[in-house]
Amino acid sequence: MGSDAGPGQKLRNSSAGKLWMLINIITGVFFSLAGLVQINDIDPYVWMPIYLIPACLCFTIVWNPEVVDKGLWRVIAIAHLIVCLIATLVVGGTVIHYLEDRVINPLRYEEGRELCGVMIIDVWLTICLCKCCGVVKNGTSTGQISVVMWLTLVSSLMPIVFWGLCCFSRFNHCMDMW
């Protein structure tokens, strides 16, 4: 009797699968933190679910990488992506209205920060749904990790790095955000 590992176990043991899980842990932590800081917002009932639903989706991928092929996960992800795309259009219109007469940092406005957050969710859900990281699902014959996976890792780290720079830096360019 050989050790016949199922597809989920093979995925977890591959280097691409481990990287995919790490990416989802990082992204899930970011979305969780972003959702939790919304408690002080004037409309937390809107923005907390917008961030916490993708956080839950990320953590379900960590728990079971094959879940992205399941109907319920995909329905939730697609529905949430549609909601976030609509939010991108609505909030984006508001930001464009603010910037009509002058060029300023859109992050000075709450709507500008909301737009950045919802765009991160848009990109992340698109990556998950389009299976741009097909190497995670199928693996490669050489065991190499695709460039798309490395770009996905970098894109998952960027929001946390930028958030850290704005929260913990002594640079004056972030002071007007708070």
C-alpha positions in Angstrom: 0.0 0.0 0.0 1.5 3.3 -1.2 0.8 6.6 0.4 -1.8 7.9 -2.0 -2.2 11.5 -1.0 -5.3 13.2 -2.3 -5.1 16.3 -4.5 -5.6 18.6 -1.4 -2.7 17.0 0.4 -0.4 17.2 -2.7 -1.3 20.8 -3.0 -0.4 21.5 0.6 3.0 19.7 0.2 4.1 21.4 -3.0 6.2 24.6 -2.8 3.6 26.4 -4.8 0.9 25.2 -2.5 2.8 26.3 0.6 3.4 29.7 -1.0 -0.3 30.0 -1.9 -1.2 29.2 1.7 1.3 31.9 3.0 -0.2 34.4 0.6 -3.7 33.7 1.9 -2.6 33.9 5.5 -1.0 37.3 4.9 -3.9 38.6 2.9 -6.4 37.2 5.4 -4.6 39.0 8.3 -4.6 42.2 6.4 -8.3 42.0 5.6 -9.1 41.1 9.2 -7.2 44.1 10.5 -8.7 46.4 7.9 -12.2 45.1 9.0 -11.5 45.5 12.7 -10.3 49.1 12.4 -13.7 50.0 10.8 -15.3 49.7 14.2 -14.7 53.5 14.7 -16.0 54.4 11.2 -19.3 56.2 10.9 -20.7 53.2 8.9 -19.0 50.1 10.2 -22.0 47.9 9.2 -21.0 48.6 5.6 -17.2 48.4 5.7 -16.6 45.6 8.3 -18.3 43.0 6.1 -16.6 44.3 3.0 -13.3 43.4 4.6 -14.2 40.5 6.8 -15.8 38.4 4.0 -12.6 38.3 2.0 -10.7 37.5 5.2 -12.9 34.5 5.8 -12.5 33.4 2.1 -8.7 33.6 2.5 -8.7 31.6 5.7 -10.9 28.9 4.1 -8.3 28.6 1.3 -5.7 28.1 4.0 -7.8 25.5 5.7 -8.7 23.7 2.4 -7.0 24.9 -0.8 -9.5 23.0 -2.9 -12.4 25.1 -1.6 -12.0 27.6 -4.5 -13.6 24.9 -6.8 -16.6 24.5 -4.5 -19.9 26.1 -5.5 -20.7 27.9 -2.3 -17.2 29.4 -2.0 -17.4 30.6 -5.6 -20.9 32.0 -5.2 -19.9 34.0 -2.1 -16.7 35.2 -3.8 -18.5 36.3 -7.0 -21.3 38.0 -5.2 -18.8 39.8 -3.0 -16.8 40.8 -6.0 -19.9 42.3 -7.7 -20.7 44.3 -4.5 -17.1 45.5 -4.3 -17.0 46.5 -8.0 -20.2 48.5 -7.5 -18.6 50.1 -4.4 -15.5 50.9 -6.5 -17.6 52.8 -9.0 -19.6 54.7 -6.4 -16.7 55.6 -4.1 -14.5 56.2 -7.2 -17.0 58.7 -8.5 -16.9 60.5 -5.2 -13.1 60.7 -5.2 -13.1 61.9 -8.8 -15.5 64.7 -7.7 -13.1 65.7 -4.9 -10.2 65.9 -7.4 -11.9 67.8 -10.1 -10.5 71.2 -9.3 -7.1 70.3 -7.8 -4.6 67.6 -7.7 -4.2 66.4 -4.1 -3.6 63.1 -2.3 -6.8 61.2 -2.5 -5.9 59.4 0.7 -6.5 62.6 2.6 -10.2 61.8 2.2 -12.0 58.8 3.8 -13.4 58.0 0.4 -10.0 57.8 -1.1 -8.9 55.3 1.5 -12.1 53.3 1.1 -11.5 53.3 -2.7 -8.0 51.8 -2.2 -9.3 49.2 0.2 -12.1 48.1 -2.1 -9.8 48.0 -5.1 -7.4 45.7 -3.2 -10.4 43.4 -2.6 -11.4 43.6 -6.2 -7.9 42.5 -7.3 -7.6 39.8 -4.7 -11.0 38.2 -5.5 -10.2 38.3 -9.2 -6.9 36.5 -8.7 -8.7 33.8 -6.6 -11.6 33.4 -9.1 -9.6 33.5 -12.3 -7.2 31.0 -11.1 -4.3 33.1 -12.3 -2.3 31.0 -10.0 -3.1 27.8 -11.8 0.3 26.4 -10.8 -1.2 26.0 -7.3 -4.0 23.8 -8.6 -2.1 21.9 -11.3 1.5 22.1 -10.1 4.4 22.1 -12.6 6.6 19.3 -13.8 9.7 21.0 -12.5 8.2 22.0 -9.2 9.0 25.7 -10.0 6.8 28.5 -8.7 5.3 30.7 -11.4 6.1 34.4 -11.8 2.4 35.0 -11.2 2.6 33.4 -7.8 5.6 35.6 -6.8 3.7 38.7 -8.1 0.7 37.6 -6.0 2.9 37.3 -3.0 4.3 40.8 -3.5 0.8 42.2 -4.1 -0.4 40.6 -0.9 2.5 42.2 1.1 2.1 45.7 -0.3 -1.0 46.7 1.6 0.5 45.7 4.9 3.8 47.5 4.1 2.0 50.7 3.1 -0.3 50.6 6.1 2.6 50.1 8.4 4.5 53.0 6.7 1.5 55.3 7.3 0.7 54.1 10.8 4.2 53.8 12.2 6.4 56.2 10.2 7.5 59.7 11.3 6.9 61.0 7.9 4.6 64.0 7.7 3.0 62.9 4.4 0.7 60.5 6.4 -0.2 62.8 9.3 -3.1 64.4 7.4 -4.7 61.1 6.9 -5.8 60.8 10.5 
